[in-house]
Amino acid sequence: MVVCQEDSDTERIQSCALVVSVIGSFLTAFTSSAVNIALPAIGSEFSMDAVMLGWISTAFLLAAAVFLVPFGRLADIYGRRMIFGCGIALFTLASILAPASRSASMIVAARFVQGIGAAMIFGTAVAILTSVFPLRKRGRVIGINAASVYLGLSLGPVLGGILTQYLGWRSLFTATVPLGVLALALLMLKLREEWADARGERFDLTGSLVYGISIIALVYGMSHLPSSAGRFVTVAGLAGLILFLYVETRAESPVLEVDLFLSNRVFTFSNLAALINYSATFATGFLLSLYLQYIKGLDPMSAGLVLLAQPLMMTIFSPFAGRLSDRIEPRLVASAGMAFTLLGVVPFVFLDELTPVWFIGAVLLLLGFGLALFTPPNTNAIMSSVERKYYGIASATLGTMRLLGQMLSMSLAMVIFAIFIGRVEITPDTYSSLIESSRVAFAIFSLLCFIGIFASLARGELRSGAAVRGREK
């Protein structure tokens, strides 16, 4: 009877952890993709130029990237459940504040606050799942969690388009508030357990400050390229990150365990592959949203239906890829996914005003399949290659790679816009420049995907060698 009771409690904890993790992951993904489809409407209301428009997405990513690693470390020390709950609460609060925006700066600021909440969610959701599920089940639940992300990405363009078209862009944010409240209630009432495997260790405030300032400088500088000031601030940001790594190697209790990168090949190359993958794919939705609405003249709902193709495939195949990585080396599954991702990016290099909408949808299906095949196995490899006390920082590091990749992708798009379009509103006079800049961006993304295949293959075997230490005994 005691054994049965323990089994029942374990199953309850696992089920509740999965539900709240899924809701949190869905919320952040849905908001990001829904806002992308609403960018033309937001830009029109506030008379925002192409570069400023990109900051609506970049502000969210910047805040999340700056705070993700520190919050991952705080979660390991003080509790993953507590940090996750604070993240849900802050994200929901920002979703209430964003609709009250009356200027471009206000909506960007609201997105920044929302990004801080997202950092708490990103840094703990997968860590909580890894804490409660054994190694043999991780691929499956990580696949389910990834599917919730892709479901959010799938519904974002469609529901976002409908809401924007009929209720205005502000409704995108208010629609997420009930889910945030539900997740917070479940966490407080049903999931009372806490996980803090590094409890008692010190928090590295100095390293966190150096890291945050460096990331802000890097992204801000890249957004002002190719100006001389932009180049200077970008270089300063890179120098700051090098200083951060130096500081962390000498910190008694570092916010980022640099030794994980130096001694764990699976962890290192899996994170590198994630960085490359997101750098090469994230701006696709941003670029195609503008192309479909400006060049093809589609309304937000119709554009959202086209963009639905990619995340729909990701939602369908992510659980399958996760389960597959429980049986086959994640290195092989993820590398195949990167190869399919390359095939899904290359055709957009030849985008022009005559490209059929159906062709764009078909290519997005292929891209979505590649991303579904890559992400869950890659996540499984990262989380299963480290010891329990590093689950929070491993989850945060993966989230940072994702966000840095997304920021690099958006920064690259904004730099190309600044070169080809300039800091002006997108009008029929700039349509040809919009197409040309998109093609250049996709050419660079294709090259990154090609490099990413080899980074993924180079990670080594998860189930042998040094990575075995991540297994549960």
Rosetta blueprint (number, residue, H / E / L):
1 M L
2 V H
3 V H
4 C H
5 Q H
6 E H
7 D H
8 S H
9 D H
10 T H
11 E H
12 R H
13 I H
14 Q H
15 S H
16 C H
17 A H
18 L H
19 V H
20 V H
21 S H
22 V H
23 I H
24 G H
25 S H
26 F H
27 L H
28 T H
29 A H
30 F H
31 T H
32 S H
33 S H
34 A H
35 V H
36 N H
37 I H
38 A H
39 L H
40 P H
41 A H
42 I H
43 G H
44 S H
45 E H
46 F H
47 S L
48 M L
49 D L
50 A H
51 V H
52 M H
53 L H
54 G H
55 W H
56 I H
57 S H
58 T H
59 A H
60 F H
61 L H
62 L H
63 A H
64 A H
65 A H
66 V H
67 F H
68 L H
69 V H
70 P H
71 F H
72 G H
73 R H
74 L H
75 A H
76 D H
77 I H
78 Y H
79 G L
80 R H
81 R H
82 M H
83 I H
84 F H
85 G H
86 C H
87 G H
88 I H
89 A H
90 L H
91 F H
92 T H
93 L H
94 A H
95 S H
96 I H
97 L H
98 A H
99 P H
100 A H
101 S L
102 R L
103 S L
104 A H
105 S H
106 M H
107 I H
108 V H
109 A H
110 A H
111 R H
112 F H
113 V H
114 Q H
115 G H
116 I H
117 G H
118 A H
119 A H
120 M H
121 I H
122 F H
123 G L
124 T L
125 A H
126 V H
127 A H
128 I H
129 L H
130 T H
131 S H
132 V H
133 F L
134 P L
135 L H
136 R H
137 K H
138 R H
139 G H
140 R H
141 V H
142 I H
143 G H
144 I H
145 N H
146 A H
147 A H
148 S H
149 V H
150 Y H
151 L H
152 G H
153 L H
154 S H
155 L H
156 G H
157 P H
158 V H
159 L H
160 G H
161 G H
162 I H
163 L H
164 T H
165 Q H
166 Y H
167 L H
168 G L
169 W L
170 R L
171 S H
172 L H
173 F H
174 T H
175 A L
176 T L
177 V H
178 P H
179 L H
180 G H
181 V H
182 L H
183 A H
184 L H
185 A H
186 L H
187 L H
188 M H
189 L H
190 K L
191 L L
192 R L
193 E L
194 E L
195 W L
196 A L
197 D L
198 A L
199 R L
200 G L
201 E L
202 R L
203 F L
204 D L
205 L H
206 T H
207 G H
208 S H
209 L H
210 V H
211 Y H
212 G H
213 I H
214 S H
215 I H
216 I H
217 A H
218 L H
219 V H
220 Y H
221 G H
222 M H
223 S H
224 H L
225 L L
226 P L
227 S L
228 S H
229 A H
230 G H
231 R H
232 F H
233 V H
234 T H
235 V H
236 A H
237 G H
238 L H
239 A H
240 G H
241 L H
242 I H
243 L H
244 F H
245 L H
246 Y H
247 V H
248 E H
249 T H
250 R H
251 A L
252 E L
253 S L
254 P L
255 V L
256 L L
257 E L
258 V H
259 D H
260 L H
261 F H
262 L H
263 S H
264 N L
265 R H
266 V H
267 F H
268 T H
269 F H
270 S H
271 N H
272 L H
273 A H
274 A H
275 L H
276 I H
277 N H
278 Y H
279 S H
280 A H
281 T H
282 F L
283 A H
284 T H
285 G H
286 F H
287 L H
288 L H
289 S H
290 L H
291 Y H
292 L H
293 Q H
294 Y H
295 I H
296 K L
297 G L
298 L L
299 D L
300 P H
301 M H
302 S H
303 A H
304 G H
305 L H
306 V H
307 L H
308 L L
309 A H
310 Q H
311 P H
312 L H
313 M H
314 M H
315 T H
316 I H
317 F H
318 S H
319 P H
320 F H
321 A H
322 G H
323 R H
324 L H
325 S H
326 D H
327 R H
328 I L
329 E L
330 P H
331 R H
332 L H
333 V H
334 A H
335 S H
336 A H
337 G H
338 M H
339 A H
340 F H
341 T H
342 L H
343 L H
344 G H
345 V H
346 V H
347 P H
348 F H
349 V H
350 F H
351 L L
352 D L
353 E L
354 L L
355 T L
356 P L
357 V H
358 W H
359 F H
360 I H
361 G H
362 A H
363 V H
364 L H
365 L H
366 L H
367 L H
368 G H
369 F H
370 G H
371 L H
372 A H
373 L H
374 F H
375 T H
376 P H
377 P H
378 N H
379 T H
380 N H
381 A H
382 I H
383 M H
384 S L
385 S L
386 V L
387 E L
388 R H
389 K H
390 Y H
391 Y H
392 G H
393 I H
394 A H
395 S H
396 A H
397 T H
398 L H
399 G H
400 T H
401 M H
402 R H
403 L H
404 L H
405 G H
406 Q H
407 M H
408 L H
409 S H
410 M H
411 S H
412 L H
413 A H
414 M H
415 V H
416 I H
417 F H
418 A H
419 I H
420 F H
421 I L
422 G L
423 R L
424 V L
425 E L
426 I L
427 T L
428 P H
429 D H
430 T H
431 Y H
432 S H
433 S H
434 L H
435 I H
436 E H
437 S H
438 S H
439 R H
440 V H
441 A H
442 F H
443 A H
444 I H
445 F H
446 S H
447 L H
448 L H
449 C H
450 F H
451 I H
452 G H
453 I H
454 F H
455 A H
456 S H
457 L H
458 A L
459 R L
460 G L
461 E L
462 L L
463 R L
464 S L
465 G H
466 A H
467 A H
468 V H
469 R H
470 G H
471 R L
472 E L
473 K L
